[in-house]
Amino acid sequence: MNETVSPGFAPDVERLGHYLESSLAGFNGPVTCAKFSSGQSNPTYRLDAQSGVYVLRCKPPGKLLKSAHAVDREYRVLRALHGSDVPVAEPFHLCTDESVIGSMFYVMEYVDGRVLWNPALPGMSNTLRGAHYDEMNRVLAAVHDIDIEGVGLSDYGRPIGYLERQIALWSRQYRASETDTILDMEWLLAHLPGCMPQADNRVALVHGDFRLDNMMFHPEQPRVRALVDWELSTLGHPYADLAYQCMQLRMPNEGPMAGLGGVDRTAAGIPSEEDYVAAYCKRRGIAGIDDWDFYLAFSFFRFAAILQGVKKRAVAGNASSDNAHVMGEYVAPLAAMAVELIRT
């Protein structure tokens, strides 16, 4: 997972080490640093020190979209959830002083485990594949069942009007990062607000980017040790989170955004979308989900807008991941899938 730190992203490790020795209890340098090759948004580094291994996550350099890359929000939600039924890395320290490494950052526990990039889970038995998907389902239900007030997150977002605000937000973010005209995105910008379910104001903590490769699985067991990348988390509609993960069941099984489209899931022991949603509903005591196609279309639209931001950063030269240009090419296909769901 590690790579040599890319030019323009390398923290001053000597300065960082001195800072952490004075700010983080038990930390002892010197520090060596390696950037994780994954991650499209906030640069993430492995820190090796005499006192152990840590992870540092920071805002990227350069001009950023308003409200994006909120590492302070990530830190807050990790602190709230640590020790709950939602598995997260333990957060240790938040630094808001940008002079230390050039941007806000936080340091958290290093969790040893597996990141599973291919949703087809090659090399596993059918039983293990089913167990991994069931574990993901369990973790998502646990996120949505969190007692928001009990963990101190009742003010983590506005509880009402999540879908309307999200459509407006990602419409603005898309316009701010637009590089060319995509007709399907234009159609969604004009029509998606009018397709929202009426008077559905369910509220839960939502992860915002819940997918297979944002989980650290136990090295040998089908058990999630840490759900990561909470940058987009807020209070919102839980079905949007569920639909966001279910996008992966529909996307083609090729390229860096590989999904399960075209894969014989029954033969592989992977649940169908219908069975996965039913398992989630059973865990949460829900009879069923109305307007499911809207939540899927909204998720495709939102993901397209997110990847447009990745593409814009790639064009500007400050993308966190080396394959950002490739990821940006998915904007148009994702928009087309959203339009097909709404129009049919």
N, C-alpha and C positions, 0 to 999 in steps of 0.2 A: 504493500500500500504506500510505501514511502518513496520519495524521490528527492534528488538534490534541489535545494531551494532555487527557484527561478529568479533571474535578475529583476529588480523592482519590487520583489516581495520579501526580501531577506531582512529580518529584524536585526538590529544591533545586539548580538547575543551577550556581549559583555555588559552593556547597559541594562539589558533585560535581566541578566543574572543578578546584578547588584540590586535592582529594583525589587525583584522577587525575594531576595534574601532579607530585605528590610520590611516587606509587606505581607509575605505568606509564611505563616508559622511552620517551622520544620523544613523549609526549603534551603538546600545547600547547593551552591554551584561548584565548578563552572558548568555552563550550559552548552550543549550542542543541539542543533535544530535541523529538522528535515520536514519539508512540506509534503502533506498527503497529496497524491496526484488526483484524487477524486474531489468533487465539490465544485459547483458552478458559481457559487455566490461568495461566501465568506471564506477567505484563505484559512486553512487549518494546518497546524504544525504539531509534530511530535517533538517534545522537549525531553532530552536526557540529561539528568543532573545526578550529582552524588546522592541526593536524597530520594531518587526514584525517577519514574517516567511520568510525564504529564502531557496534556494536550492544551495547546493555545489556539484560540479562535478569535479572529479580528476582522474589522472592516477592511475591504480592499482599498487600495490607493485610488486617487483620481476623483473626478466629479461624479457624485452618486445621485440617484433618484431620491427624491424626498421620501422619508419614512422607510427606505430600504436598508437592508443589512443591519438590523437592530440587534446587535449582539448583547446589549444591555437587557433587552426583553428576553432573549434566550437565557441569559444568566438568571434572571428573576424566576422564570418558569421552572428551570432546573432546581433551584433552591426550594421552590414550593412543592415539587413532586418527589424530591429525593426521600426515600423511605416509604413511599406510597406503593400501591399496586401497579403503578406504571414504572417500568424499569428505565432509569436514567443514570448517566454518569454523575458522580458527585461533583458539584461546582465548588471551587476553592477560593477564587478571588476575581473581582471585576476591577479593571483599571480604566477610568474615564479620562486620565491624563494622556492626551495624544502625543505629548512630547517624548514619552518613553520609547515607543517603537514607531510612531508616526500615525497611529490610529487607536481607537478604543479597542480593548481586547479583554478576554477573560481566560482564566486557566481552570481546567477541570481534570478529573481523574482520567487516566488512561485505562480503557477497558479492553482487555484481550479477547478477541473473538473473531468470528467469520462475517465478512460482508458478502452477501449472495447477490451477484449482479444479474444472473440469468434467471428469470422467473420460471423457466421450465425445469429448473433444478436438476440439471444433467448429473448422472453418476449416482443418484440416490434411488433407493427402492421406492415403490409406490406408497408404502406405509410411511416412510420418512417424508416424502413430499407432502402427503396429506397432513402429517403432524406439523410441519413447518407452516403450512397455510392456516391451520387451525390455531397455531400460536399467534400468528399475526392478527387473526381475527380476535383472539382473546385480548391482546394488547390494545387494539383499537377500541374495543368495547370498554376496557378499563380506563382509557383516556376520557371517553365520553361520560363515564360514570363518576368521574372525580367530583367530589363535593367542592365546588368552586369557592364558596364562602369559607368552608372549613380549612382550605389550604391557603387562604389569603389572596385569592385571585378574582374576587368579585368586581374589582375595578380594572381588570386586565383588558377589557374591551367593552364597547357598548352592546348590551344584550339584545336589543331589538333592531331589526332592519339589516341583519348581516348580509343577506344575499343582495339586496339593493345596493348597499355600500360597497360590497366586493365588486359587483359589476361596474359601478362607477369608478372605483379605485383602479381596477385593472384596465379599464378603458383609458383612463388618464395615463397610466404607466405605459400602456401600449403606444399611445400617441407620442409620449415623451421619448420613446426609444425606437420609433418607426424608422425603417430604412428604405422601404419601398411599399407600394400599394398591393395589398392582398385582398382580393374581392370578397372572399368568404369572411375575413375579419371585418370588412366594412359592413357586410350583411349582419353579422352578429352584433356589432356595435349599435346598429339601428334597431334590431328586433329582439335581442335577448331580454332587455328590461321588461318588455311586454309579455314575456312567457313565464314570469315567476309565479309559483304557487301562491294563492291568496291566503292571507291570515295564517301562515305557518311560521311561528316565531319560536321554535324549539331552540334552546340555548344550552351549550355545553362548551367545555374547553375543547378546542380543535387544534390539531397539530399543524395542519395547513400544507404539509408535504409528506403525507403518510404513504410510504412505498417500501418495497422490499429492501432496497439498497440503503435506506436510512435506518436500518436496524443492525445492531451487532448481536449475532447469534453466538451462543455458547460454542466453544471449539468442537464439541462432539455431540451435543444434545440439541433437539429442536426446541430451544428455549431462548428467548430474547433477553440478553443481558443489558442492553441499553438502546433506547430509541433516541436517535440523534437528529440534529438539524432542526431546531425549533424556531428558526428565524421568522416564519410566517404564522406562528401560533397566535391565537387570540380567543376571545369568546365568540362563538358563532354557531352555525347550523351543523349538527353532527352528520347529517346525510351528505353534505358536501364533502366531508372528509372520507366517508365510505365510498362515494362515487369516484373520488380522486384516485383511490387505490384500485377500484374496479376498472379504471381506464386501461390498466396494464393488461387486463384480460382481453381487451379488444384491439390493442395495438399490434402491428405486424411483428413477427418473431424474427427480426433482423436488425442489423445496425446497432449503434450504441444505446438506442432507446427501446431495445428488444422487449416485446410484449408476448402475449400468448395467442395472438391471432394466427389461426392455421394449425395450432398444436392440438392433438387429440388428448384433451385433458382427462377424459374418462379413462383412456388406456394408460395415462401417466399417473393416475391417482390424485390429480389436482381437481379441486371442486369447481363446478360450473359457477358462473356468476349468480345464477338463481340460488344455488345451494349455499354459496358464500354469504349472500345477503340474508338468507333465511337463518343461518347460524348466528349472524350478528343480531338479528331481531330476537332470536330466542334468548341470547345472552342478556339482552337489554329489556326483555319483556314487552316487545313491540309486536303488534299483530301483522304489520306489513308496511310497505313504503309506497305511497302514492306519488305520482309525477316523477318517477324514477328517471325517465329520459331527460327531463330538464336538469336534474342534478348532474347527470353524466355530461350533457352538453355544456353546462356551466363549467364543469371541471376541465373539459377539453379547451374551452375558451380561455380560462384562467391560466392553464399550463402553457398555451400558445403565447399569451402575453408575457409570462415569466421568461420563456425562451427567447422572446424578442428582445428582452433586456439583456440576456446573455449574448445574443448576436450583436447588439449595439456596443456592449463592452468589448467584444472581440474586435469589432471594427475600430474602436477607439484605442485598442491595444492594452486594456487593463482588465481583461478577463482572467478569472482565477484558474480556469482549467484549460489545458492545451487543446482540447477538442471542442472548444466553444463555437467555432465556425460551423462545425458539423451539426452540433446541437441546434444551432439557429435555423438550419434548413428544415427542421420539423414544424416550424410555425404554420406554414400553409397546409400541410396534411392534417394537423390537429384541428385547425379551423374548419377544414372540409368535413371532418368527422362530426364536429359539433353542429354544423349546419344540417347535415343529413339527419341527425337525431331530432332536431327541432322541426324540420320540414315534413318528416314522415309520420 
